[in-house]
Amino acid sequence: MTTAIQTRDLRKSFGSQNVLERLDLDVDEGSVFALLGPNGAGKTTVVHILSTLLPADSGTAFVCGRDVATDADGVRGLIGLTGQFAAVDGLLTGEENLMLMARLRHLGAAAARRRVAELLDQFDLTDAARKPLATYSGGMRRRLDLAMTLVGDPRVIFLDEPTTGLDPRSRQTMWNIVRELVTRGVTIFLTTQYLDEADELASHIAVLDGGRIVASGTPDELKRRVPGGHVLLAFETTDALTSAARLLNLPARDDGVSPADLELRVPITNDEVGTVRRVLARLDDGGVALERLSIHTPDLDDVFFALTGQPATAPTTTQEAS
């Protein structure tokens, strides 16, 4: 797999505050990579360094094989950036915003018109193309912002909390656009505090805390690192519940048992399938009828809390200071 983004020993501080310390990242080409972390962890700083907006104090960073420190112009020609807030001109129409970006990208008049028409169609903005941005919803503005990023057909796109403040339908639309981009070979570097977004989109996740990567892996790999998985058993009668608790060596009235709704929790250690098999075999041997079974595993919220000591919070309306 070709590496689209690589950093080694990347460091950045603002005055006496160390924001990034020895940051190592590897992002595969044509994938979605999500960088998670609490407010102020340095996520936006990483994006700004990789997109050449901010110099690192030390270390190296490469985007598509180009050094962001010594070949900034080359990097800029390969990337697109959608920040936390839509970078669109409210005095222009959607079409005019895109045309402005096309001309800034040095597209000729005819090529610019073709590219703008393609993007308006792709992002379902054709009907609103010549309307002022004051008539656009938040979701439409974010779609236009991303469309402007794509004018230059970038190989790598940095999405810094792209769905902040969007309603569920608009978020789903953005997710579908991201998935479509990846199928075309575009690499997406995503920062987000919506952990379900990272779970839905990312093939690899890194958690940044205190300027360091404290964990990385696929979403499933990270979830397996956190205890708390269990098999939830539901029974039709209190007698069945009590018998099951006895067979499984679990307390019948507390520690996971709720007689009111006749449910019993069996912890999962490492072997999920093996745990389920053993539970079912014991209940079958004991003649206990089971009404319903479900498996619950830790989610990324659990991972986030376990790794950072903080609950996942909704994005704030102010820009991350670091």
C-alpha positions in Angstrom: 0.0 0.0 0.0 1.4 3.4 -1.0 1.8 6.0 1.8 0.1 9.3 1.1 1.1 11.1 4.4 4.0 10.4 6.6 5.4 12.3 9.6 8.3 11.4 11.8 9.3 13.0 15.2 7.1 16.0 14.4 7.2 18.7 17.1 5.4 22.0 17.6 5.1 24.4 20.5 3.6 27.8 21.1 5.7 29.6 23.7 6.1 27.3 26.7 3.2 25.0 25.6 4.2 21.8 23.8 1.4 21.0 21.4 2.9 18.2 19.4 5.7 15.9 20.7 7.4 13.3 18.5 4.3 12.7 16.3 4.6 9.7 13.9 1.8 9.1 11.4 1.4 6.9 8.4 -1.7 7.3 6.2 -2.4 4.9 3.3 -3.3 6.3 -0.1 -7.0 6.1 -1.0 -8.2 5.7 2.6 -9.9 7.7 5.3 -7.7 8.4 8.2 -9.3 9.9 11.3 -7.4 11.8 14.0 -9.3 12.0 17.2 -8.6 13.9 20.4 -10.1 16.3 23.0 -10.3 20.0 22.4 -6.8 21.6 22.3 -5.1 18.2 21.7 -3.4 19.6 18.6 -5.6 18.1 15.8 -5.9 21.4 13.9 -2.2 22.1 14.4 -1.4 18.8 12.6 -3.7 19.7 9.7 -2.1 23.2 9.4 1.4 21.7 9.3 0.5 19.1 6.8 -1.3 21.6 4.6 1.7 24.0 4.7 -0.1 26.7 6.7 2.2 26.3 9.8 5.8 25.3 10.1 6.8 22.5 12.4 9.5 23.2 15.0 11.3 20.0 14.1 10.8 16.6 12.5 9.7 15.7 9.0 6.3 15.6 7.1 5.7 14.3 3.6 2.5 14.5 1.6 2.5 12.3 -1.6 6.3 12.1 -1.2 6.8 15.8 -1.1 8.4 17.5 1.9 6.0 20.1 3.4 8.9 22.2 4.6 11.0 22.3 1.5 8.4 21.8 -1.3 5.4 23.7 0.0 4.2 24.7 -3.4 4.4 21.1 -4.6 2.3 20.0 -1.6 -0.3 22.7 -2.2 -0.8 21.6 -5.7 -1.8 18.1 -4.5 -4.1 18.9 -1.6 -7.4 20.4 -0.7 -8.4 21.8 2.8 -11.9 22.2 4.2 -11.6 23.9 7.6 -13.8 23.9 10.6 -15.8 26.8 9.1 -17.1 27.1 5.6 -14.6 29.3 3.6 -17.1 30.7 1.2 -17.8 34.3 0.2 -21.3 35.3 1.3 -21.5 38.1 -1.2 -21.2 35.7 -4.2 -23.5 33.0 -5.5 -22.5 29.4 -5.3 -21.5 29.4 -9.0 -19.4 32.5 -8.5 -17.6 31.1 -5.5 -16.7 28.0 -7.6 -15.7 30.1 -10.6 -13.5 32.2 -8.4 -11.7 29.2 -7.1 -11.3 27.8 -10.6 -9.6 30.9 -11.8 -7.4 31.0 -8.8 -6.4 27.4 -9.8 -5.4 28.9 -13.2 -8.0 27.0 -15.2 -8.9 28.6 -18.5 -12.4 30.1 -19.0 -13.8 27.1 -20.8 -12.2 24.6 -18.5 -13.4 26.5 -15.5 -17.0 26.6 -16.7 -16.9 22.8 -17.3 -15.4 22.1 -13.9 -17.9 24.3 -12.1 -20.8 22.7 -13.9 -19.5 19.2 -12.9 -19.1 20.1 -9.2 -22.5 21.8 -9.0 -24.1 18.6 -10.4 -22.0 16.3 -8.2 -22.9 18.2 -5.0 -26.6 18.7 -5.9 -26.2 22.5 -6.1 -27.3 23.1 -9.6 -30.7 24.5 -8.8 -29.1 26.9 -6.2 -26.1 27.8 -8.3 -27.1 31.4 -9.0 -28.7 32.1 -5.7 -27.0 34.2 -3.1 -25.3 32.3 -0.2 -27.7 34.0 2.2 -30.4 31.5 1.0 -28.1 28.5 1.5 -28.6 26.1 4.5 -25.6 25.1 6.6 -25.4 21.8 4.8 -25.4 23.5 1.4 -22.6 25.8 2.5 -20.5 22.9 3.7 -21.1 21.0 0.4 -20.1 24.1 -1.5 -17.0 24.5 0.7 -16.0 20.9 -0.1 -16.8 21.4 -3.8 -14.4 24.4 -3.8 -11.8 22.2 -2.4 -12.2 19.8 -5.3 -11.8 22.3 -8.1 -8.1 21.4 -8.4 -8.8 17.7 -8.3 -6.6 17.1 -5.2 -5.1 13.7 -4.3 -5.3 14.4 -0.6 -8.1 16.3 1.2 -7.9 17.5 4.8 -11.3 17.7 6.4 -11.1 19.5 9.8 -14.3 18.8 11.6 -16.3 19.0 8.4 -19.8 18.3 9.8 -19.8 20.6 12.7 -23.3 22.0 13.3 -24.9 20.0 10.5 -28.2 18.2 10.9 -28.2 14.4 10.6 -29.4 14.4 7.0 -26.7 16.8 5.9 -24.0 14.8 7.8 -25.1 11.7 6.0 -24.8 13.5 2.6 -21.3 14.6 3.5 -20.4 11.0 4.5 -21.6 9.7 1.1 -19.5 12.3 -0.7 -16.4 11.3 1.3 -17.0 7.6 0.5 -17.4 8.4 -3.2 -14.1 10.4 -3.1 -12.3 7.4 -1.6 -13.6 5.0 -4.3 -11.9 7.4 -6.8 -8.5 7.0 -5.0 -8.6 10.3 -3.0 -7.0 10.2 0.5 -9.0 11.8 3.3 -7.4 13.1 6.5 -10.3 13.6 8.9 -10.4 15.3 12.3 -13.7 15.0 14.1 -15.2 14.8 17.6 -18.2 12.9 16.3 -16.9 9.5 17.1 -19.7 7.8 15.1 -18.4 9.7 12.1 -14.9 8.2 12.6 -16.4 4.8 13.1 -18.5 5.1 9.9 -15.8 6.5 7.6 -12.3 5.7 8.8 -10.3 2.6 8.0 -7.6 3.7 10.5 -7.9 5.9 13.5 -5.2 7.6 15.7 -6.0 9.2 19.1 -4.0 12.3 19.9 -3.7 13.4 23.6 -1.2 15.6 25.2 0.6 16.1 21.9 1.2 12.4 21.4 -0.5 9.5 19.7 -1.7 7.3 22.5 -3.3 4.6 20.4 -3.9 3.8 16.7 -5.5 1.1 14.7 -8.7 0.1 12.9 -11.9 1.0 14.7 -12.4 -2.6 15.7 -8.9 -3.0 17.0 -9.3 0.1 19.2 -12.6 -1.2 20.5 -11.1 -4.6 21.5 -8.5 -2.8 23.6 -11.2 -1.5 26.0 -13.0 -3.8 28.5 -16.7 -3.8 28.9 -18.0 -6.2 26.2 -20.8 -8.5 27.4 -23.4 -10.9 26.2 -26.9 -9.8 27.2 -29.3 -12.6 28.0 -33.1 -12.0 28.3 -35.5 -14.5 29.9 -39.2 -15.0 30.0 -39.5 -15.7 33.8 -37.8 -14.9 37.0 -37.2 -18.7 37.6 -35.4 -19.0 34.3 -33.3 -15.9 35.1 -32.4 -17.4 38.6 -31.5 -20.8 37.1 -29.3 -19.2 34.4 -27.5 -17.1 36.9 -26.7 -20.2 39.0 -25.5 -22.1 35.9 -23.3 -19.3 34.8 -22.0 -18.6 38.4 -23.4 -15.0 38.4 -25.3 -13.3 41.2 -29.0 -13.4 40.7 -30.0 -10.1 42.2 -27.2 -7.6 41.4 -23.9 -7.2 39.6 -25.5 -7.1 36.1 -28.7 -8.8 36.9 -32.0 -6.9 36.6 -35.0 -9.1 37.7 -37.4 -6.3 36.7 -36.6 -6.7 33.0 -35.3 -10.3 33.3 -31.9 -9.7 31.8 -28.5 -11.1 32.7 -25.0 -9.8 31.6 -22.2 -12.2 31.0 -18.8 -10.4 30.6 -16.7 -11.1 27.5 -13.0 -11.3 28.1 -11.1 -12.1 24.8 -13.0 -14.8 23.0 -16.4 -13.4 22.0 -17.5 -16.5 20.0 -16.2 -18.9 22.6 -18.0 -17.0 25.4 -21.3 -17.2 23.5 -20.8 -21.0 22.8 -20.1 -21.7 26.4 -23.1 -19.7 27.6 -25.5 -21.4 25.2 -24.1 -24.9 26.0 -24.6 -24.4 29.8 -28.1 -23.1 29.4 -29.0 -25.9 27.1 -27.5 -28.5 29.4 -29.5 -27.0 32.3 -32.7 -26.9 30.3 -33.1 -23.1 30.7 -35.1 -21.4 27.9 -33.6 -18.2 26.5 -35.8 -15.6 25.1 -33.2 -13.3 23.5 -29.5 -12.9 23.2 -27.5 -9.9 22.0 -23.8 -9.0 22.0 -22.6 -5.6 23.2 -19.0 -4.4 22.5 -17.4 -1.1 23.6 -17.8 1.8 21.1 -15.4 4.6 20.2 -16.8 6.7 23.0 -15.6 4.1 25.5 -12.2 4.0 23.7 -11.9 7.8 23.8 -12.7 8.0 27.5 -10.3 5.1 28.4 -7.4 6.7 26.4 -7.8 10.4 27.2 -9.7 10.3 30.5 -12.3 12.6 29.0 -15.7 11.9 27.6 -16.3 12.6 23.9 -17.8 16.0 23.6 -19.6 17.8 20.8 -17.5 20.2 18.8 -17.4 23.8 20.1 -18.3 26.8 18.0 -14.8 28.3 18.5 -11.7 27.4 16.6 -9.3 25.0 18.4 -6.5 27.1 19.7 -3.9 24.5 19.0 
